[in-house]
Amino acid sequence: MPNIRSAIKRVKVNEKKNLRNRMIKSSMKTTLKKFDAAVAGEPAQAQALLDASFSALDKAVAKGVLHKNAASRKKARLAKRLAKAAN
């Protein structure tokens, strides 16, 4: 534990931010896993989960957890996977 007052505060702030970022990443990953399961099982339900996945990715970008280009890449791959499963 640091002795300097500002360093102590930075440790606390970083812990809070880390917890928040992990929570956002975890919920995003859960949504993406649900989408993957739906594509494998029932493609009709996957369309609704695709929208939820897009929303989760956009929220992660808005919170600064994920880069916008990374989210765009993931969204394109999800849409491609759904289109492939529909055929």
N, CA, C and O atoms as a CHARMM CRD file, in Angstrom:
* protein
*
  348
    1    1 MET  N      0.84900  -1.18200   0.00000 PROA 1      0.00000
    2    1 MET  CA     0.00000   0.00000   0.00000 PROA 1      0.00000
    3    1 MET  C      0.89300   1.24300   0.00000 PROA 1      0.00000
    4    1 MET  O      1.85100   1.32800   0.77000 PROA 1      0.00000
    5    2 PRO  N      0.57500   2.19800  -0.86200 PROA 2      0.00000
    6    2 PRO  CA     1.40800   3.40400  -0.92800 PROA 2      0.00000
    7    2 PRO  C      1.27600   4.28100   0.31500 PROA 2      0.00000
    8    2 PRO  O      0.27800   4.22200   1.03300 PROA 2      0.00000
    9    3 ASN  N      2.29200   5.08300   0.55000 PROA 3      0.00000
   10    3 ASN  CA     2.27700   6.00800   1.68100 PROA 3      0.00000
   11    3 ASN  C      1.76300   7.38100   1.28400 PROA 3      0.00000
   12    3 ASN  O      1.22200   8.10500   2.12000 PROA 3      0.00000
   13    4 ILE  N      1.92300   7.74300   0.03500 PROA 4      0.00000
   14    4 ILE  CA     1.53700   9.08100  -0.41700 PROA 4      0.00000
   15    4 ILE  C      0.02500   9.14400  -0.60900 PROA 4      0.00000
   16    4 ILE  O     -0.59600   8.23200  -1.15600 PROA 4      0.00000
   17    5 ARG  N     -0.53500  10.23800  -0.14700 PROA 5      0.00000
   18    5 ARG  CA    -1.99100  10.39400  -0.13600 PROA 5      0.00000
   19    5 ARG  C     -2.60800  10.27300  -1.52200 PROA 5      0.00000
   20    5 ARG  O     -3.62000   9.59300  -1.69000 PROA 5      0.00000
   21    6 SER  N     -2.01200  10.92300  -2.51900 PROA 6      0.00000
   22    6 SER  CA    -2.56600  10.87700  -3.87400 PROA 6      0.00000
   23    6 SER  C     -2.45500   9.47300  -4.46400 PROA 6      0.00000
   24    6 SER  O     -3.32400   9.04500  -5.22400 PROA 6      0.00000
   25    7 ALA  N     -1.39300   8.76300  -4.11500 PROA 7      0.00000
   26    7 ALA  CA    -1.21700   7.39700  -4.60400 PROA 7      0.00000
   27    7 ALA  C     -2.25200   6.46100  -3.98600 PROA 7      0.00000
   28    7 ALA  O     -2.73700   5.53800  -4.64100 PROA 7      0.00000
   29    8 ILE  N     -2.58400   6.70600  -2.72500 PROA 8      0.00000
   30    8 ILE  CA    -3.62400   5.91700  -2.05400 PROA 8      0.00000
   31    8 ILE  C     -4.95500   6.11900  -2.77300 PROA 8      0.00000
   32    8 ILE  O     -5.69200   5.16400  -3.01800 PROA 8      0.00000
   33    9 LYS  N     -5.25300   7.37700  -3.10600 PROA 9      0.00000
   34    9 LYS  CA    -6.50000   7.67400  -3.81500 PROA 9      0.00000
   35    9 LYS  C     -6.50500   7.00200  -5.19300 PROA 9      0.00000
   36    9 LYS  O     -7.52500   6.44900  -5.60600 PROA 9      0.00000
   37   10 ARG  N     -5.38600   7.04600  -5.89900 PROA 10     0.00000
   38   10 ARG  CA    -5.31700   6.43300  -7.22700 PROA 10     0.00000
   39   10 ARG  C     -5.60000   4.93600  -7.15100 PROA 10     0.00000
   40   10 ARG  O     -6.27400   4.38400  -8.02000 PROA 10     0.00000
   41   11 VAL  N     -5.08600   4.28000  -6.11400 PROA 11     0.00000
   42   11 VAL  CA    -5.32800   2.84600  -5.94100 PROA 11     0.00000
   43   11 VAL  C     -6.81700   2.58900  -5.76600 PROA 11     0.00000
   44   11 VAL  O     -7.36400   1.66700  -6.37100 PROA 11     0.00000
   45   12 LYS  N     -7.47100   3.39100  -4.94800 PROA 12     0.00000
   46   12 LYS  CA    -8.91300   3.22100  -4.72000 PROA 12     0.00000
   47   12 LYS  C     -9.71300   3.46000  -5.98800 PROA 12     0.00000
   48   12 LYS  O    -10.62000   2.69500  -6.31400 PROA 12     0.00000
   49   13 VAL  N     -9.37000   4.53400  -6.70500 PROA 13     0.00000
   50   13 VAL  CA   -10.08600   4.87100  -7.94000 PROA 13     0.00000
   51   13 VAL  C     -9.88000   3.76800  -8.98100 PROA 13     0.00000
   52   13 VAL  O    -10.82300   3.37100  -9.66500 PROA 13     0.00000
   53   14 ASN  N     -8.65500   3.28100  -9.09700 PROA 14     0.00000
   54   14 ASN  CA    -8.36300   2.22800 -10.06500 PROA 14     0.00000
   55   14 ASN  C     -9.11600   0.94300  -9.74900 PROA 14     0.00000
   56   14 ASN  O     -9.56200   0.24500 -10.66000 PROA 14     0.00000
   57   15 GLU  N     -9.25900   0.62600  -8.46500 PROA 15     0.00000
   58   15 GLU  CA   -10.02200  -0.56200  -8.07900 PROA 15     0.00000
   59   15 GLU  C    -11.48300  -0.42800  -8.49100 PROA 15     0.00000
   60   15 GLU  O    -12.08100  -1.37800  -8.99500 PROA 15     0.00000
   61   16 LYS  N    -12.05900   0.76100  -8.27400 PROA 16     0.00000
   62   16 LYS  CA   -13.45300   1.00000  -8.66300 PROA 16     0.00000
   63   16 LYS  C    -13.62700   0.89200 -10.16700 PROA 16     0.00000
   64   16 LYS  O    -14.56800   0.25700 -10.64600 PROA 16     0.00000
   65   17 LYS  N    -12.72000   1.51100 -10.91300 PROA 17     0.00000
   66   17 LYS  CA   -12.81000   1.47600 -12.37700 PROA 17     0.00000
   67   17 LYS  C    -12.63600   0.05700 -12.89900 PROA 17     0.00000
   68   17 LYS  O    -13.32300  -0.35700 -13.83300 PROA 17     0.00000
   69   18 ASN  N    -11.71800  -0.68200 -12.29400 PROA 18     0.00000
   70   18 ASN  CA   -11.47900  -2.05600 -12.70700 PROA 18     0.00000
   71   18 ASN  C    -12.72400  -2.90700 -12.48700 PROA 18     0.00000
   72   18 ASN  O    -13.07900  -3.72200 -13.33800 PROA 18     0.00000
   73   19 LEU  N    -13.38100  -2.72300 -11.36000 PROA 19     0.00000
   74   19 LEU  CA   -14.59500  -3.47000 -11.05100 PROA 19     0.00000
   75   19 LEU  C    -15.69300  -3.14800 -12.06200 PROA 19     0.00000
   76   19 LEU  O    -16.38000  -4.04600 -12.55000 PROA 19     0.00000
   77   20 ARG  N    -15.85300  -1.86200 -12.37000 PROA 20     0.00000
   78   20 ARG  CA   -16.87400  -1.42400 -13.31800 PROA 20     0.00000
   79   20 ARG  C    -16.59600  -1.98800 -14.71300 PROA 20     0.00000
   80   20 ARG  O    -17.50100  -2.48000 -15.38500 PROA 20     0.00000
   81   21 ASN  N    -15.33200  -1.91000 -15.13600 PROA 21     0.00000
   82   21 ASN  CA   -14.97100  -2.42500 -16.45800 PROA 21     0.00000
   83   21 ASN  C    -15.18000  -3.93300 -16.55800 PROA 21     0.00000
   84   21 ASN  O    -15.65000  -4.43600 -17.57900 PROA 21     0.00000
   85   22 ARG  N    -14.82900  -4.64700 -15.49400 PROA 22     0.00000
   86   22 ARG  CA   -15.02300  -6.10000 -15.49900 PROA 22     0.00000
   87   22 ARG  C    -16.50000  -6.45300 -15.57700 PROA 22     0.00000
   88   22 ARG  O    -16.87600  -7.41500 -16.24700 PROA 22     0.00000
   89   23 MET  N    -17.34000  -5.67800 -14.89600 PROA 23     0.00000
   90   23 MET  CA   -18.78300  -5.91400 -14.91200 PROA 23     0.00000
   91   23 MET  C    -19.33900  -5.72000 -16.32600 PROA 23     0.00000
   92   23 MET  O    -20.14400  -6.52100 -16.80100 PROA 23     0.00000
   93   24 ILE  N    -18.90300  -4.65800 -16.98600 PROA 24     0.00000
   94   24 ILE  CA   -19.36700  -4.37200 -18.34800 PROA 24     0.00000
   95   24 ILE  C    -18.88900  -5.45300 -19.31200 PROA 24     0.00000
   96   24 ILE  O    -19.66200  -5.92300 -20.14600 PROA 24     0.00000
   97   25 LYS  N    -17.62600  -5.85000 -19.20500 PROA 25     0.00000
   98   25 LYS  CA   -17.08300  -6.89600 -20.07400 PROA 25     0.00000
   99   25 LYS  C    -17.79100  -8.22100 -19.85500 PROA 25     0.00000
  100   25 LYS  O    -18.07500  -8.95000 -20.80600 PROA 25     0.00000
  101   26 SER  N    -18.07200  -8.52400 -18.60400 PROA 26     0.00000
  102   26 SER  CA   -18.72300  -9.78200 -18.27300 PROA 26     0.00000
  103   26 SER  C    -20.13000  -9.85000 -18.86400 PROA 26     0.00000
  104   26 SER  O    -20.51600 -10.86700 -19.43900 PROA 26     0.00000
  105   27 SER  N    -20.88600  -8.77700 -18.72300 PROA 27     0.00000
  106   27 SER  CA   -22.24900  -8.78000 -19.26800 PROA 27     0.00000
  107   27 SER  C    -22.21500  -8.84400 -20.79100 PROA 27     0.00000
  108   27 SER  O    -23.07000  -9.48100 -21.40700 PROA 27     0.00000
  109   28 MET  N    -21.23000  -8.18900 -21.39800 PROA 28     0.00000
  110   28 MET  CA   -21.08600  -8.23800 -22.85000 PROA 28     0.00000
  111   28 MET  C    -20.77800  -9.66600 -23.30100 PROA 28     0.00000
  112   28 MET  O    -21.38200 -10.16100 -24.25200 PROA 28     0.00000
  113   29 LYS  N    -19.84900 -10.32200 -22.62500 PROA 29     0.00000
  114   29 LYS  CA   -19.48100 -11.69100 -22.98600 PROA 29     0.00000
  115   29 LYS  C    -20.65600 -12.64500 -22.81100 PROA 29     0.00000
  116   29 LYS  O    -20.84800 -13.54700 -23.62700 PROA 29     0.00000
  117   30 THR  N    -21.44100 -12.45400 -21.75700 PROA 30     0.00000
  118   30 THR  CA   -22.60800 -13.29200 -21.51600 PROA 30     0.00000
  119   30 THR  C    -23.60500 -13.15700 -22.65200 PROA 30     0.00000
  120   30 THR  O    -24.14300 -14.15700 -23.12700 PROA 30     0.00000
  121   31 THR  N    -23.85700 -11.93800 -23.09000 PROA 31     0.00000
  122   31 THR  CA   -24.78100 -11.69700 -24.18900 PROA 31     0.00000
  123   31 THR  C    -24.28400 -12.35600 -25.46600 PROA 31     0.00000
  124   31 THR  O    -25.06700 -12.95400 -26.20400 PROA 31     0.00000
  125   32 LEU  N    -22.98200 -12.24900 -25.73100 PROA 32     0.00000
  126   32 LEU  CA   -22.41300 -12.85800 -26.93300 PROA 32     0.00000
  127   32 LEU  C    -22.48900 -14.38500 -26.88000 PROA 32     0.00000
  128   32 LEU  O    -22.71500 -15.03000 -27.90400 PROA 32     0.00000
  129   33 LYS  N    -22.30500 -14.95900 -25.70600 PROA 33     0.00000
  130   33 LYS  CA   -22.40800 -16.41100 -25.56900 PROA 33     0.00000
  131   33 LYS  C    -23.84000 -16.88200 -25.78800 PROA 33     0.00000
  132   33 LYS  O    -24.06000 -17.93400 -26.38800 PROA 33     0.00000
  133   34 LYS  N    -24.81100 -16.11800 -25.31000 PROA 34     0.00000
  134   34 LYS  CA   -26.21500 -16.45900 -25.54800 PROA 34     0.00000
  135   34 LYS  C    -26.52800 -16.43300 -27.04000 PROA 34     0.00000
  136   34 LYS  O    -27.25100 -17.28800 -27.55300 PROA 34     0.00000
  137   35 PHE  N    -25.96800 -15.43000 -27.73100 PROA 35     0.00000
  138   35 PHE  CA   -26.16900 -15.33600 -29.17600 PROA 35     0.00000
  139   35 PHE  C    -25.57600 -16.55700 -29.87400 PROA 35     0.00000
  140   35 PHE  O    -26.21600 -17.14500 -30.74600 PROA 35     0.00000
  141   36 ASP  N    -24.35800 -16.93900 -29.49500 PROA 36     0.00000
  142   36 ASP  CA   -23.71000 -18.10400 -30.10300 PROA 36     0.00000
  143   36 ASP  C    -24.54100 -19.36700 -29.90300 PROA 36     0.00000
  144   36 ASP  O    -24.68000 -20.18100 -30.81600 PROA 36     0.00000
  145   37 ALA  N    -25.09000 -19.52300 -28.70200 PROA 37     0.00000
  146   37 ALA  CA   -25.90900 -20.69600 -28.41800 PROA 37     0.00000
  147   37 ALA  C    -27.18500 -20.68100 -29.26100 PROA 37     0.00000
  148   37 ALA  O    -27.62900 -21.72700 -29.73500 PROA 37     0.00000
  149   38 ALA  N    -27.76600 -19.51200 -29.44600 PROA 38     0.00000
  150   38 ALA  CA   -28.98800 -19.40500 -30.23400 PROA 38     0.00000
  151   38 ALA  C    -28.72300 -19.68300 -31.71300 PROA 38     0.00000
  152   38 ALA  O    -29.54400 -20.30800 -32.38400 PROA 38     0.00000
  153   39 VAL  N    -27.59200 -19.22700 -32.21600 PROA 39     0.00000
  154   39 VAL  CA   -27.24800 -19.48300 -33.62400 PROA 39     0.00000
  155   39 VAL  C    -27.08300 -20.97900 -33.84600 PROA 39     0.00000
  156   39 VAL  O    -27.51600 -21.51600 -34.86600 PROA 39     0.00000
  157   40 ALA  N    -26.45700 -21.64500 -32.89100 PROA 40     0.00000
  158   40 ALA  CA   -26.24500 -23.08400 -33.01000 PROA 40     0.00000
  159   40 ALA  C    -27.56400 -23.84600 -32.88800 PROA 40     0.00000
  160   40 ALA  O    -27.76700 -24.86100 -33.55500 PROA 40     0.00000
  161   41 GLY  N    -28.46000 -23.34900 -32.02900 PROA 41     0.00000
  162   41 GLY  CA   -29.70400 -24.06500 -31.78400 PROA 41     0.00000
  163   41 GLY  C    -30.87800 -23.58400 -32.60700 PROA 41     0.00000
  164   41 GLY  O    -31.41300 -24.32300 -33.43400 PROA 41     0.00000
  165   42 GLU  N    -31.28000 -22.34000 -32.37900 PROA 42     0.00000
  166   42 GLU  CA   -32.49400 -21.81700 -33.01600 PROA 42     0.00000
  167   42 GLU  C    -32.21700 -20.45000 -33.63700 PROA 42     0.00000
  168   42 GLU  O    -32.22100 -19.44100 -32.93300 PROA 42     0.00000
  169   43 PRO  N    -31.97600 -20.40800 -34.95200 PROA 43     0.00000
  170   43 PRO  CA   -31.64300 -19.14200 -35.61800 PROA 43     0.00000
  171   43 PRO  C    -32.75100 -18.08400 -35.55600 PROA 43     0.00000
  172   43 PRO  O    -32.46500 -16.89100 -35.65400 PROA 43     0.00000
  173   44 ALA  N    -34.01100 -18.50800 -35.39400 PROA 44     0.00000
  174   44 ALA  CA   -35.11000 -17.53900 -35.33100 PROA 44     0.00000
  175   44 ALA  C    -34.97400 -16.65200 -34.09200 PROA 44     0.00000
  176   44 ALA  O    -35.23500 -15.45100 -34.15300 PROA 44     0.00000
  177   45 GLN  N    -34.57300 -17.23500 -32.99300 PROA 45     0.00000
  178   45 GLN  CA   -34.39900 -16.48600 -31.75000 PROA 45     0.00000
  179   45 GLN  C    -33.10200 -15.66900 -31.78800 PROA 45     0.00000
  180   45 GLN  O    -32.94600 -14.69900 -31.04700 PROA 45     0.00000
  181   46 ALA  N    -32.19100 -16.07100 -32.65100 PROA 46     0.00000
  182   46 ALA  CA   -30.88400 -15.41300 -32.71000 PROA 46     0.00000
  183   46 ALA  C    -30.98900 -13.96500 -33.18100 PROA 46     0.00000
  184   46 ALA  O    -30.15500 -13.13900 -32.81100 PROA 46     0.00000
  185   47 GLN  N    -31.99200 -13.64600 -33.98400 PROA 47     0.00000
  186   47 GLN  CA   -32.13600 -12.27000 -34.47900 PROA 47     0.00000
  187   47 GLN  C    -32.35800 -11.29600 -33.31800 PROA 47     0.00000
  188   47 GLN  O    -31.76700 -10.21700 -33.28900 PROA 47     0.00000
  189   48 ALA  N    -33.20100 -11.67700 -32.37500 PROA 48     0.00000
  190   48 ALA  CA   -33.44100 -10.82300 -31.20500 PROA 48     0.00000
  191   48 ALA  C    -32.16600 -10.69800 -30.36900 PROA 48     0.00000
  192   48 ALA  O    -31.85200  -9.62500 -29.85500 PROA 48     0.00000
  193   49 LEU  N    -31.44700 -11.79500 -30.24300 PROA 49     0.00000
  194   49 LEU  CA   -30.20300 -11.76200 -29.47200 PROA 49     0.00000
  195   49 LEU  C    -29.10500 -11.00000 -30.20500 PROA 49     0.00000
  196   49 LEU  O    -28.18500 -10.48100 -29.57400 PROA 49     0.00000
  197   50 LEU  N    -29.19300 -10.92800 -31.53800 PROA 50     0.00000
  198   50 LEU  CA   -28.23300 -10.12600 -32.29700 PROA 50     0.00000
  199   50 LEU  C    -28.38800  -8.65300 -31.92500 PROA 50     0.00000
  200   50 LEU  O    -27.39600  -7.95000 -31.73000 PROA 50     0.00000
  201   51 ASP  N    -29.62600  -8.19200 -31.82900 PROA 51     0.00000
  202   51 ASP  CA   -29.87400  -6.80600 -31.43400 PROA 51     0.00000
  203   51 ASP  C    -29.34700  -6.53800 -30.02500 PROA 51     0.00000
  204   51 ASP  O    -28.75700  -5.49000 -29.76500 PROA 51     0.00000
  205   52 ALA  N    -29.56400  -7.49300 -29.12100 PROA 52     0.00000
  206   52 ALA  CA   -29.07600  -7.34200 -27.74600 PROA 52     0.00000
  207   52 ALA  C    -27.54100  -7.32100 -27.71900 PROA 52     0.00000
  208   52 ALA  O    -26.93700  -6.58600 -26.93900 PROA 52     0.00000
  209   53 SER  N    -26.92700  -8.12900 -28.57100 PROA 53     0.00000
  210   53 SER  CA   -25.46500  -8.16500 -28.64200 PROA 53     0.00000
  211   53 SER  C    -24.90700  -6.84800 -29.16500 PROA 53     0.00000
  212   53 SER  O    -23.91600  -6.33100 -28.64900 PROA 53     0.00000
  213   54 PHE  N    -25.55800  -6.31000 -30.19800 PROA 54     0.00000
  214   54 PHE  CA   -25.13700  -5.01500 -30.73900 PROA 54     0.00000
  215   54 PHE  C    -25.23700  -3.94400 -29.65600 PROA 54     0.00000
  216   54 PHE  O    -24.34500  -3.10700 -29.51500 PROA 54     0.00000
  217   55 SER  N    -26.31000  -3.97700 -28.90600 PROA 55     0.00000
  218   55 SER  CA   -26.51500  -2.99900 -27.84200 PROA 55     0.00000
  219   55 SER  C    -25.43200  -3.12200 -26.76300 PROA 55     0.00000
  220   55 SER  O    -24.89600  -2.11800 -26.29400 PROA 55     0.00000
  221   56 ALA  N    -25.11800  -4.35800 -26.38000 PROA 56     0.00000
  222   56 ALA  CA   -24.08900  -4.58300 -25.36500 PROA 56     0.00000
  223   56 ALA  C    -22.73100  -4.08300 -25.84700 PROA 56     0.00000
  224   56 ALA  O    -21.97200  -3.49300 -25.07800 PROA 56     0.00000
  225   57 LEU  N    -22.42900  -4.32000 -27.11600 PROA 57     0.00000
  226   57 LEU  CA   -21.15300  -3.84800 -27.66900 PROA 57     0.00000
  227   57 LEU  C    -21.11200  -2.32300 -27.70800 PROA 57     0.00000
  228   57 LEU  O    -20.09200  -1.71700 -27.38000 PROA 57     0.00000
  229   58 ASP  N    -22.22100  -1.70600 -28.11000 PROA 58     0.00000
  230   58 ASP  CA   -22.27700  -0.24000 -28.16200 PROA 58     0.00000
  231   58 ASP  C    -22.13000   0.37200 -26.77500 PROA 58     0.00000
  232   58 ASP  O    -21.49000   1.41100 -26.61600 PROA 58     0.00000
  233   59 LYS  N    -22.72200  -0.26800 -25.77500 PROA 59     0.00000
  234   59 LYS  CA   -22.59300   0.23400 -24.40700 PROA 59     0.00000
  235   59 LYS  C    -21.14900   0.13300 -23.92600 PROA 59     0.00000
  236   59 LYS  O    -20.65600   1.03000 -23.24300 PROA 59     0.00000
  237   60 ALA  N    -20.47700  -0.95000 -24.27900 PROA 60     0.00000
  238   60 ALA  CA   -19.07900  -1.11500 -23.88400 PROA 60     0.00000
  239   60 ALA  C    -18.21200  -0.03600 -24.53300 PROA 60     0.00000
  240   60 ALA  O    -17.27100   0.46300 -23.91600 PROA 60     0.00000
  241   61 VAL  N    -18.53100   0.32100 -25.77700 PROA 61     0.00000
  242   61 VAL  CA   -17.79600   1.39200 -26.45100 PROA 61     0.00000
  243   61 VAL  C    -18.06900   2.71800 -25.76300 PROA 61     0.00000
  244   61 VAL  O    -17.14900   3.50400 -25.53400 PROA 61     0.00000
  245   62 ALA  N    -19.32500   2.96900 -25.43300 PROA 62     0.00000
  246   62 ALA  CA   -19.70100   4.23700 -24.79000 PROA 62     0.00000
  247   62 ALA  C    -19.02100   4.39400 -23.43200 PROA 62     0.00000
  248   62 ALA  O    -18.69100   5.50900 -23.02800 PROA 62     0.00000
  249   63 LYS  N    -18.81200   3.28400 -22.72700 PROA 63     0.00000
  250   63 LYS  CA   -18.17100   3.34000 -21.41600 PROA 63     0.00000
  251   63 LYS  C    -16.64100   3.34800 -21.51600 PROA 63     0.00000
  252   63 LYS  O    -15.95000   3.51400 -20.51000 PROA 63     0.00000
  253   64 GLY  N    -16.12200   3.16900 -22.72400 PROA 64     0.00000
  254   64 GLY  CA   -14.67400   3.18700 -22.90700 PROA 64     0.00000
  255   64 GLY  C    -14.00000   1.86900 -22.60800 PROA 64     0.00000
  256   64 GLY  O    -12.78200   1.82500 -22.44100 PROA 64     0.00000
  257   65 VAL  N    -14.75700   0.80600 -22.53800 PROA 65     0.00000
  258   65 VAL  CA   -14.18900  -0.50400 -22.23300 PROA 65     0.00000
  259   65 VAL  C    -13.66100  -1.17000 -23.49700 PROA 65     0.00000
  260   65 VAL  O    -12.70300  -1.94100 -23.45100 PROA 65     0.00000
  261   66 LEU  N    -14.29500  -0.86400 -24.62700 PROA 66     0.00000
  262   66 LEU  CA   -13.96400  -1.49400 -25.89500 PROA 66     0.00000
  263   66 LEU  C    -13.75800  -0.41000 -26.94600 PROA 66     0.00000
  264   66 LEU  O    -14.47300   0.59300 -26.94800 PROA 66     0.00000
  265   67 HSD  N    -12.79400  -0.60000 -27.83200 PROA 67     0.00000
  266   67 HSD  CA   -12.55700   0.36800 -28.90300 PROA 67     0.00000
  267   67 HSD  C    -13.66200   0.25500 -29.94200 PROA 67     0.00000
  268   67 HSD  O    -14.18300  -0.83500 -30.18100 PROA 67     0.00000
  269   68 LYS  N    -14.02100   1.37400 -30.56000 PROA 68     0.00000
  270   68 LYS  CA   -15.15000   1.36800 -31.49300 PROA 68     0.00000
  271   68 LYS  C    -14.88700   0.49000 -32.71000 PROA 68     0.00000
  272   68 LYS  O    -15.81600  -0.12400 -33.23500 PROA 68     0.00000
  273   69 ASN  N    -13.64000   0.42000 -33.16700 PROA 69     0.00000
  274   69 ASN  CA   -13.33900  -0.44200 -34.31500 PROA 69     0.00000
  275   69 ASN  C    -13.42200  -1.91800 -33.93800 PROA 69     0.00000
  276   69 ASN  O    -13.82000  -2.74600 -34.75800 PROA 69     0.00000
  277   70 ALA  N    -13.05600  -2.24400 -32.72700 PROA 70     0.00000
  278   70 ALA  CA   -13.15700  -3.62700 -32.25700 PROA 70     0.00000
  279   70 ALA  C    -14.62400  -4.03500 -32.16900 PROA 70     0.00000
  280   70 ALA  O    -14.98700  -5.15300 -32.53500 PROA 70     0.00000
  281   71 ALA  N    -15.46200  -3.12500 -31.68400 PROA 71     0.00000
  282   71 ALA  CA   -16.89200  -3.41000 -31.59500 PROA 71     0.00000
  283   71 ALA  C    -17.49500  -3.56400 -32.98600 PROA 71     0.00000
  284   71 ALA  O    -18.33000  -4.44000 -33.21400 PROA 71     0.00000
  285   72 SER  N    -17.07400  -2.71900 -33.90500 PROA 72     0.00000
  286   72 SER  CA   -17.55800  -2.79500 -35.27400 PROA 72     0.00000
  287   72 SER  C    -17.17700  -4.12600 -35.90700 PROA 72     0.00000
  288   72 SER  O    -17.98800  -4.74800 -36.59300 PROA 72     0.00000
  289   73 ARG  N    -15.95800  -4.55500 -35.67800 PROA 73     0.00000
  290   73 ARG  CA   -15.49200  -5.83900 -36.20000 PROA 73     0.00000
  291   73 ARG  C    -16.31200  -6.99300 -35.62900 PROA 73     0.00000
  292   73 ARG  O    -16.71000  -7.90300 -36.35600 PROA 73     0.00000
  293   74 LYS  N    -16.55900  -6.94500 -34.31900 PROA 74     0.00000
  294   74 LYS  CA   -17.33600  -7.99500 -33.67400 PROA 74     0.00000
  295   74 LYS  C    -18.76800  -8.02500 -34.20300 PROA 74     0.00000
  296   74 LYS  O    -19.32400  -9.09900 -34.43100 PROA 74     0.00000
  297   75 LYS  N    -19.36600  -6.84800 -34.39900 PROA 75     0.00000
  298   75 LYS  CA   -20.73800  -6.78000 -34.91000 PROA 75     0.00000
  299   75 LYS  C    -20.81800  -7.35200 -36.32100 PROA 75     0.00000
  300   75 LYS  O    -21.77100  -8.05800 -36.65100 PROA 75     0.00000
  301   76 ALA  N    -19.83200  -7.05500 -37.14800 PROA 76     0.00000
  302   76 ALA  CA   -19.81700  -7.58100 -38.51300 PROA 76     0.00000
  303   76 ALA  C    -19.70900  -9.10500 -38.49900 PROA 76     0.00000
  304   76 ALA  O    -20.37400  -9.78900 -39.27700 PROA 76     0.00000
  305   77 ARG  N    -18.88600  -9.61800 -37.62800 PROA 77     0.00000
  306   77 ARG  CA   -18.70900 -11.07100 -37.55400 PROA 77     0.00000
  307   77 ARG  C    -19.97200 -11.75600 -37.03800 PROA 77     0.00000
  308   77 ARG  O    -20.32700 -12.84100 -37.49800 PROA 77     0.00000
  309   78 LEU  N    -20.65100 -11.11700 -36.07600 PROA 78     0.00000
  310   78 LEU  CA   -21.89700 -11.69000 -35.56900 PROA 78     0.00000
  311   78 LEU  C    -22.96100 -11.73500 -36.65800 PROA 78     0.00000
  312   78 LEU  O    -23.65400 -12.74000 -36.81900 PROA 78     0.00000
  313   79 ALA  N    -23.08700 -10.64200 -37.40200 PROA 79     0.00000
  314   79 ALA  CA   -24.08200 -10.57800 -38.47400 PROA 79     0.00000
  315   79 ALA  C    -23.76900 -11.61200 -39.55200 PROA 79     0.00000
  316   79 ALA  O    -24.67100 -12.25200 -40.09400 PROA 79     0.00000
  317   80 LYS  N    -22.50200 -11.76400 -39.85100 PROA 80     0.00000
  318   80 LYS  CA   -22.07500 -12.74200 -40.85100 PROA 80     0.00000
  319   80 LYS  C    -22.41500 -14.15900 -40.39300 PROA 80     0.00000
  320   80 LYS  O    -22.87900 -14.98100 -41.18300 PROA 80     0.00000
  321   81 ARG  N    -22.18200 -14.43200 -39.12500 PROA 81     0.00000
  322   81 ARG  CA   -22.47100 -15.77100 -38.57100 PROA 81     0.00000
  323   81 ARG  C    -23.97000 -16.05800 -38.61100 PROA 81     0.00000
  324   81 ARG  O    -24.38300 -17.18100 -38.90400 PROA 81     0.00000
  325   82 LEU  N    -24.78400 -15.04300 -38.31500 PROA 82     0.00000
  326   82 LEU  CA   -26.24000 -15.23200 -38.34800 PROA 82     0.00000
  327   82 LEU  C    -26.70700 -15.47200 -39.77600 PROA 82     0.00000
  328   82 LEU  O    -27.55000 -16.33800 -40.01000 PROA 82     0.00000
  329   83 ALA  N    -26.17400 -14.72100 -40.73400 PROA 83     0.00000
  330   83 ALA  CA   -26.55800 -14.89100 -42.14100 PROA 83     0.00000
  331   83 ALA  C    -26.18300 -16.28500 -42.63300 PROA 83     0.00000
  332   83 ALA  O    -26.93000 -16.91100 -43.38600 PROA 83     0.00000
  333   84 LYS  N    -25.02800 -16.75800 -42.20400 PROA 84     0.00000
  334   84 LYS  CA   -24.57400 -18.09200 -42.61500 PROA 84     0.00000
  335   84 LYS  C    -25.48200 -19.17600 -42.02300 PROA 84     0.00000
  336   84 LYS  O    -25.79200 -20.16300 -42.69100 PROA 84     0.00000
  337   85 ALA  N    -25.90000 -18.99000 -40.78200 PROA 85     0.00000
  338   85 ALA  CA   -26.76500 -19.96500 -40.12200 PROA 85     0.00000
  339   85 ALA  C    -28.16900 -19.96000 -40.71900 PROA 85     0.00000
  340   85 ALA  O    -28.84200 -20.99100 -40.73600 PROA 85     0.00000
  341   86 ALA  N    -28.61100 -18.80400 -41.20800 PROA 86     0.00000
  342   86 ALA  CA   -29.95400 -18.69700 -41.78600 PROA 86     0.00000
  343   86 ALA  C    -30.05700 -19.46200 -43.10000 PROA 86     0.00000
  344   86 ALA  O    -31.13500 -19.93500 -43.46000 PROA 86     0.00000
  345   87 ASN  N    -28.94100 -19.58500 -43.81800 PROA 87     0.00000
  346   87 ASN  CA   -28.96100 -20.29500 -45.11500 PROA 87     0.00000
  347   87 ASN  C    -28.90600 -21.77600 -44.97000 PROA 87     0.00000
  348   87 ASN  O    -28.91500 -22.49400 -45.97000 PROA 87     0.00000
